[in-house]
Amino acid sequence: MPDTPEMLLHPIGMLHTPWTAIADCPRNGRQLDPAPTCIARLLPELVEGLASLDGFSHLMLLYWVGPQPRPRLLFTPPFDSRPRGVFATRAPFRPNPIGLSVVAFDGFATPDTLKLRYLDCVDGTPLLDIKPYLPTTDSEPGAAMGWLAPHATRTRDTEP
């Protein structure tokens, strides 16, 4: 990697799911019916930041997928026959192994614990950030999916 300034990230909490290995995780968290409830537990000193989160139906979670083996910049996905660049996929073995999931927010289990569905990471994954999902700005109904279009796992009409 080029000589760049060092960046420092600190987890804000931990994600807990039923999966113990990346290979066990559903491809996008929406393949299981019913979707299991997962949780995000925040560090005690950050719980105040959850104020006003109730009322949102979905959240965006950023999390640290690493440590991973060396990044694979070109690979053939298991459901496709052609090599693809890692930046044209959502594969976990990235130069910066940051994951992003849009999850259903089912409320608070405790003041520091969120109940979630559609998470697709292993148990014990460090949580980096939480953002409310806003359909007015985070959704692009006419967006093209490039080479992934024939592999879509759901359509807008099948997801609430």
C-alpha positions in Angstrom: 0.0 0.0 0.0 1.2 3.5 -0.6 2.8 5.5 2.2 -0.3 7.0 3.8 -1.0 8.5 7.2 -1.9 6.0 9.9 -5.5 5.9 10.9 -6.7 4.8 14.3 -10.2 3.2 14.8 -11.7 2.2 18.1 -14.7 -0.2 18.3 -17.8 1.3 19.8 -19.1 -2.1 20.8 -19.5 -5.8 19.8 -21.8 -7.6 17.5 -23.2 -11.0 18.5 -24.6 -13.4 15.9 -25.1 -17.2 15.7 -22.2 -17.6 13.3 -18.7 -18.5 14.3 -16.9 -18.5 10.9 -17.3 -16.3 7.8 -18.2 -19.4 5.8 -21.3 -19.8 8.0 -22.6 -16.3 7.5 -25.5 -15.8 5.2 -24.5 -13.9 2.1 -26.4 -10.8 2.9 -28.2 -11.6 6.1 -31.6 -11.9 4.3 -31.3 -15.5 3.2 -32.7 -17.1 6.4 -36.4 -17.1 7.1 -37.0 -16.3 9.8 -33.9 -14.2 10.2 -32.3 -14.8 13.6 -32.1 -11.9 16.1 -28.6 -10.6 16.6 -27.4 -8.0 19.0 -25.1 -5.0 19.1 -23.8 -4.2 22.6 -22.2 -0.7 23.0 -19.4 0.2 25.3 -20.9 1.7 28.5 -19.3 5.1 27.9 -21.1 5.4 24.5 -24.6 4.4 25.5 -25.7 8.0 25.6 -25.1 8.2 21.9 -28.1 5.8 21.4 -30.6 8.5 22.5 -33.4 9.0 19.9 -32.6 5.8 18.0 -36.0 4.4 18.8 -38.4 4.9 16.0 -36.0 4.0 13.2 -36.9 0.7 11.5 -33.4 0.1 9.9 -29.8 1.0 10.7 -26.5 0.9 8.9 -23.8 -0.8 10.8 -20.1 -0.5 10.0 -17.9 -3.2 11.5 -14.4 -4.6 11.3 -14.4 -7.9 9.4 -10.7 -8.5 10.0 -8.2 -9.8 10.7 -8.2 -11.3 7.2 -5.6 -13.0 5.1 -3.9 -10.8 2.5 -6.4 -8.9 0.4 -7.5 -10.6 -2.8 -7.9 -7.8 -5.3 -9.1 -10.2 -8.0 -11.1 -13.4 -7.4 -13.9 -15.6 -8.8 -17.0 -15.4 -6.5 -18.5 -18.8 -5.7 -21.7 -18.0 -7.6 -20.1 -16.6 -10.7 -17.7 -17.9 -13.4 -15.5 -14.8 -14.0 -12.8 -13.2 -11.9 -14.0 -9.9 -10.4 -12.2 -7.0 -8.7 -12.7 -6.9 -4.9 -14.1 -3.4 -5.2 -16.9 -4.7 -7.4 -18.0 -7.2 -4.7 -18.8 -7.3 -1.1 -16.2 -9.9 -0.2 -14.6 -9.7 3.2 -11.0 -9.9 2.2 -10.4 -6.3 1.4 -7.4 -3.9 1.9 -9.4 -2.4 4.8 -11.7 -5.2 6.0 -14.7 -2.9 6.8 -18.2 -4.4 6.6 -21.4 -2.6 6.0 -24.9 -4.0 6.7 -28.3 -2.5 6.5 -30.2 -4.2 9.3 -33.7 -4.2 10.7 -33.7 -2.5 14.2 -36.1 -4.3 16.5 -35.6 -2.1 19.5 -33.5 -2.3 22.7 -32.9 -5.4 24.7 -31.3 -3.3 27.4 -30.2 0.3 27.4 -26.8 -0.7 25.9 -28.0 -3.5 23.6 -29.8 -3.3 20.2 -31.9 -6.1 18.7 -31.2 -6.6 15.0 -32.0 -8.8 12.1 -30.2 -9.3 8.7 -26.7 -9.1 10.1 -24.1 -11.1 8.2 -20.9 -11.2 10.3 -19.4 -13.6 12.8 -20.0 -13.5 16.5 -17.7 -11.1 18.3 -17.2 -8.7 15.4 -16.1 -5.3 16.5 -18.7 -2.6 15.8 -17.3 0.7 14.4 -20.3 2.9 13.9 -24.1 3.0 13.7 -26.1 5.3 11.4 -29.8 5.5 10.9 -31.0 4.2 7.5 -32.9 7.0 5.7 -34.9 5.8 2.7 -35.1 9.3 1.4 -31.3 9.5 1.0 -29.9 6.0 1.3 -32.1 4.3 -1.3 -31.6 4.7 -5.1 -34.5 2.7 -6.6 -33.1 3.0 -10.1 -29.5 2.1 -9.2 -27.8 -0.5 -11.5 -26.2 -3.6 -10.0 -23.6 -4.1 -12.8 -22.4 -7.7 -13.1 -24.3 -8.7 -9.9 -27.8 -8.0 -11.4 -28.4 -11.7 -12.5 -27.3 -12.8 -9.0 -29.7 -10.5 -7.0 -31.0 -12.3 -3.9 -34.0 -10.2 -3.4 -36.0 -7.4 -5.1 -37.6 -4.3 -3.7 -41.0 -5.9 -3.9 -40.0 -8.8 -1.6 -38.5 -6.9 1.3 -40.5 -4.8 3.7 
